[in-house]
Amino acid sequence: MCEFTVYLNRKSDSDIIATNVIKSKIKEGHISMMDSSGKTYRVDNAEIVTVDSIMAEMHLKTVA
């Protein structure tokens, strides 16, 4: 199973918004995510830029 580290807008440690993410869904106006422990995350006004399963990274960016 691939567990992703999720970054918002950049790729530095301070831009990490979630770790061990195993599930994500694009919803109207937000991205919903769940990590391997069942904790859920919601990022409003964002879109997925890249999903890299080799590096186990997902990059999001905020939209207006």
VMD Tcl script that draws the C-alpha trace (Angstrom):
set ca {
  {0.00 0.00 0.00}
  {1.27 3.48 -0.87}
  {0.98 6.13 1.83}
  {1.38 9.68 0.59}
  {2.85 12.80 2.11}
  {0.67 15.73 1.03}
  {2.12 19.18 0.36}
  {0.20 22.42 -0.13}
  {1.68 24.89 -2.66}
  {5.36 23.89 -2.26}
  {7.68 21.04 -1.31}
  {9.28 21.88 2.01}
  {8.69 20.35 5.41}
  {6.66 23.39 6.51}
  {4.25 22.82 3.59}
  {3.27 19.29 4.67}
  {-0.42 19.19 5.55}
  {-0.88 15.43 5.95}
  {1.15 12.21 6.06}
  {0.35 8.54 5.52}
  {-2.61 9.44 3.28}
  {-4.16 6.37 1.67}
  {-7.36 7.84 0.20}
  {-8.37 11.13 -1.39}
  {-11.51 12.41 -3.07}
  {-12.14 15.52 -5.08}
  {-15.34 17.11 -3.81}
  {-17.12 20.31 -4.75}
  {-14.93 23.10 -3.35}
  {-12.51 20.90 -1.40}
  {-10.28 17.81 -1.27}
  {-11.05 15.13 1.32}
  {-8.31 12.76 2.50}
  {-7.90 9.93 5.00}
  {-4.68 8.62 6.51}
  {-3.83 5.03 7.47}
  {-5.10 5.55 11.02}
  {-8.51 6.77 9.84}
  {-7.93 10.46 10.54}
  {-9.64 12.67 7.95}
  {-8.43 15.92 6.42}
  {-10.24 18.57 4.40}
  {-8.52 21.20 2.28}
  {-10.89 23.91 1.05}
  {-10.38 25.70 -2.28}
  {-7.62 23.38 -3.47}
  {-6.91 21.15 -6.43}
  {-4.55 18.24 -6.98}
  {-1.49 19.17 -9.05}
  {0.47 15.89 -8.99}
  {0.29 12.42 -7.51}
  {3.63 10.59 -7.52}
  {3.44 6.99 -6.30}
  {7.20 6.45 -6.72}
  {8.03 9.31 -4.34}
  {4.80 8.78 -2.32}
  {3.89 12.46 -2.65}
  {0.75 14.37 -3.53}
  {0.90 18.08 -4.30}
  {-2.06 20.41 -3.92}
  {-2.42 24.08 -4.76}
  {-4.92 26.59 -3.51}
  {-7.30 28.15 -5.98}
  {-9.19 31.42 -5.71}
}
mol new
graphics top color blue
foreach p $ca { graphics top sphere $p radius 0.5 }
foreach p [lrange $ca 0 end-1] q [lrange $ca 1 end] { graphics top cylinder $p $q radius 0.2 }
display resetview
